[in-house]
Amino acid sequence: MDRRTAILASVAFVAALRRARAQPAARKVFRIGFLGIADPSTWKSEVSALRQGLRELGYEEGRNIVIEFRWADSDYARLPKLAAELADAKVDVLVTHGTPGSRAAKAATTTIPIVIAAVSDPVKSGLVASLARPGGNMTGNSIIEIDLTSKRLDLVKEFAPEASRVGFLFVFGTQTEAGGRAAEGQITGSAATLGIRVIPFGVRQRADLGEAFAAMKRERIDALLVNLDAVLAANYAEVSRLAIQYRIPTFGGSRQFIADGGLFGYGANLDDAYRHAAVYIDRILKGAKPADLPIEQPTRLELLINLKTAKALGVAIPQSLLLRADEVIK
């Protein structure tokens, strides 16, 4: 090879090397499965928060992640099939929420990592071994909803010191196989110390709400605790309408509950929980094992009050509660 040919070959090699270096390295596209227990419109804010959390950590849909959604539309019987579909699709991480969704995900796979965006009490529900060391393939956020349901009784008593009969509205099949009894059992002890009797009212679907409120009227309840269940969340506006119709003050646990007409809201910020679920996803995609990632609880609780609903009910909110509120809707 003469000198000129060698130089040309060397130049061509360097140019080819530069082109190769300029080409982006093959980027893995992770597949995230999302098992929703309600419908997309009900969980719109929470899913947006999850997506925001992922973007902040460098994940962009269509570039390095794909999210496959399955929604049960509040029909819990569909959850096992939908969870199995996501497991069969070999997603890298399966994200879900609520006790029914978490149970379905756990039954569908023992190998795919599962991140619970928000669940009431994963230990009492039998989903994980402990908060510190979940074990198995599941981790995520506990929003301590059962504990907070007890705390809402204190709000009831501060709002209405004479209250003695408080309803508890829940959906069958959520906390335990018996349907909401875990939460009911825990708040009964708290209620007794406050001189309150808790009366449970279970429903399965929207059509049951009318009869449930008619039963509340017959029982002459003074206030109503509304559990954070998917069926109820999808129908907060109807729950609030019926509560105003029957003149029953309501106490729930989410911003959406207040936005849809609930009187008091006290609980974790669900958007925060779903945004934080992205941190779990990121750590798992980088090699962490769910069994070694502790279940986290909320660091911030919110007290929300809807004065428009108070006016519709014809009730006054104590100044002590108004001063402590994180947000008051006027």
ABEGO torsion letter per residue (X at the ends): XBAAAAAAAAAAAAAAAAAAAABBBBBBBBBBBBBBABBAAAAAAAAAAAAAAAAAAGBBBGAABBBBBBBAGGBAAAAAAAAAAAAAAGBABBBBBEAAAAAAAAAABAABBBBBABBABAAAAGABABAABAEEABBEBBAGAAAAAAAAAAAAAAABAABABBBBBBBBGAABAAGGAAAAAAAAAAAAAAGBBBBBBBBABAAAAAAAAAAAAAAGBABBBBBBBAAAAAAAAAAAAAAAAAGBBBBBABAAAAAAGBABBBEBBAAAAAAAAAAAAAAAAAGBBAAABBBBBBABBBBBBBAAAAAAAGBBBBAAAAAABABBBX
